[in-house]
Amino acid sequence: MLLKKGDNNENVKLMQQKLGIEPAVTNFGPKTEAAVKAWQSANGLTADGIVGPATWAKIMGETTPVPTPIVATPIASVGGLKLDKLKGHIPDAVIAMIPDTAAKFEINTPLRLAHFLAQCGHESGGFKATQENLNYSAKGLAGIFKKYFPTEAAAAPYARQPQKIASKVYGGRMGNGPESTGEGYKFRGRGYIQLTGKENYTAFGKSIGEDMVANPDMVASTYALLSAAWFFSKNGLHKIADEGASDLVVTKITKRVNGGTIGLPDRIKHFKEYYHLLA
């Protein structure tokens, strides 16, 4: 569990209720940060305003498990992939996820991994964003989601309200209930390739033995890379990657990930960078 200022989800609301913050909402703002710092200080924890596992467990009255010691495996030797070469080019936390991810979803050759990482890196803004940004203005909505907001006037009641926006544009499709259920927002894009829709959350969860419908935020917090690999495998993109290292192959994969070719030059650039390091 990791919550910090700027987060917006049901876990924030649950924590606020435990801390007695009124009204309890889903937004982690300055008031919540100040309350967390005060609570941490009073309970002998580092008062940084960030809700990590220890803070969360203590607030929620849970017993913090003793972590099992992990014996580090030299990343260069995992599956024959030269993962050490990626250090400094992608975050260490992402590199650490690659061995299990590669093994589970057959992203297990330099060519496949380079294609996969290039798409993940671009879609997540350099492995930084793990959930969809839906904070659009009325003008933005009318431009990007014209099917749902044909005019700026139609978009105005939804402007800068991510929950309402997602509930409308994703409601009634991809396994989500209608707009009124809020499932469009609950199952909005998360992970490095933006897993979206209740059907995909359900299928991904079954593939790893976790209930993602009950715990959708885990796609962003725990399974950002694994969910992207599931999407890659489900859509046969690892097989397309086998076609080679050409710009044409990057373009074919991009169309399957993006629905078009937005950001293609950046994807090609990073594919070449990663493939040079891994090959």
Salt bridges, closest charged atoms under 4 A:
ASP7 OD1 - LYS4 NZ 3.95
GLU33 OE1 - LYS5 NZ 3.96
ASP92 OD1 - LYS87 NZ 3.25
GLU106 OE1 - HIS238 NE2 3.79
GLU123 OE2 - ARG267 NH2 2.76
GLU183 OE2 - LYS198 NZ 3.13
ASP217 OD1 - ARG190 NH2 3.14
ASP242 OD2 - ARG112 NH2 2.68
GLU243 OE1 - LYS252 NZ 2.69
ASP247 OD1 - LYS272 NZ 3.60
ASP266 OD2 - HIS122 ND1 2.77
ASP266 OD1 - HIS270 NE2 3.30
GLU273 OE2 - HIS89 ND1 2.69
GLU273 OE1 - HIS270 ND1 2.96
